[in-house]
Amino acid sequence: MKPGDSERVDSVLQAADPTVRRRLEALGFRPDEEVTCVRRAPMGCPILFRVCGADICLRKEQARMITVAGSAAASDRPELARSAS
């Protein structure tokens, strides 16, 4: 996602560590929640997202565990992977 882009969360990957998965969901990265990319650090990591009215900063590795609905190729945006649906 580029700064200013908004998407709906599809899921947190089942393959993610259960502790990390629960934490991301507790932070608001749950299905059908809107997430907005607010800004990126100069080197691309960390990335600041707005979800459920809160600003959350994630590393790329953490953001890659979250899938969002949409049709763009995942290679266009290495974090917040697009779901197949």
C-alpha positions in Angstrom: 0.0 0.0 0.0 1.1 3.5 -0.7 0.5 6.3 1.8 -3.1 7.4 1.5 -4.4 4.0 0.2 -7.2 2.3 2.2 -8.3 -1.3 2.0 -10.5 -3.8 3.9 -8.7 -6.5 5.9 -9.5 -10.0 4.6 -7.6 -12.0 7.2 -4.4 -12.5 9.2 -2.5 -15.5 7.7 -3.2 -18.8 9.5 0.5 -19.6 9.1 1.5 -16.6 11.4 2.7 -17.4 14.9 -0.5 -17.7 17.1 0.8 -15.0 19.5 1.5 -12.6 16.7 -1.8 -13.4 15.0 -3.8 -12.7 18.2 -1.8 -9.4 18.8 -2.5 -8.2 15.3 -6.2 -9.0 15.6 -6.3 -7.3 19.1 -4.8 -4.2 17.4 -7.7 -4.1 15.0 -6.5 -6.0 12.0 -9.7 -8.1 11.8 -11.8 -9.1 8.8 -13.8 -6.2 7.2 -11.9 -3.5 9.2 -10.7 -0.6 7.0 -6.9 -0.1 7.2 -5.2 3.0 5.8 -1.5 3.4 5.0 -0.6 6.7 6.7 3.1 6.9 5.9 6.4 4.9 5.5 9.8 5.5 7.0 12.4 6.7 4.5 13.8 3.1 4.0 10.3 1.6 3.8 10.1 0.1 7.2 8.4 0.6 9.6 5.0 1.5 8.1 2.3 3.5 9.9 -1.2 2.3 9.4 -4.5 3.6 10.8 -7.0 1.0 11.8 -10.0 1.3 14.2 -9.1 4.9 14.8 -5.6 4.1 16.1 -2.3 4.6 14.4 -0.3 1.4 14.4 3.3 1.0 13.3 4.3 -2.4 11.8 7.5 -3.8 10.3 7.1 -5.2 6.8 7.4 -8.8 8.1 4.4 -8.2 10.4 2.4 -6.4 7.7 2.9 -9.3 5.2 0.9 -11.5 7.6 -2.2 -9.4 6.8 -4.2 -10.0 3.7 -6.6 -7.4 2.2 -9.4 -7.6 -0.3 -8.6 -6.3 -3.8 -7.4 -7.2 -7.2 -3.9 -5.7 -7.6 -0.9 -8.0 -7.7 0.9 -8.7 -4.5 4.2 -7.9 -6.2 2.9 -4.3 -6.5 2.8 -4.0 -2.7 5.0 -6.4 -0.7 3.2 -5.7 2.6 -0.5 -6.3 3.3 -0.8 -9.0 0.7 -3.8 -9.1 -1.5 -6.2 -12.0 -1.1 -7.1 -14.2 -4.1 -10.8 -13.3 -3.8 
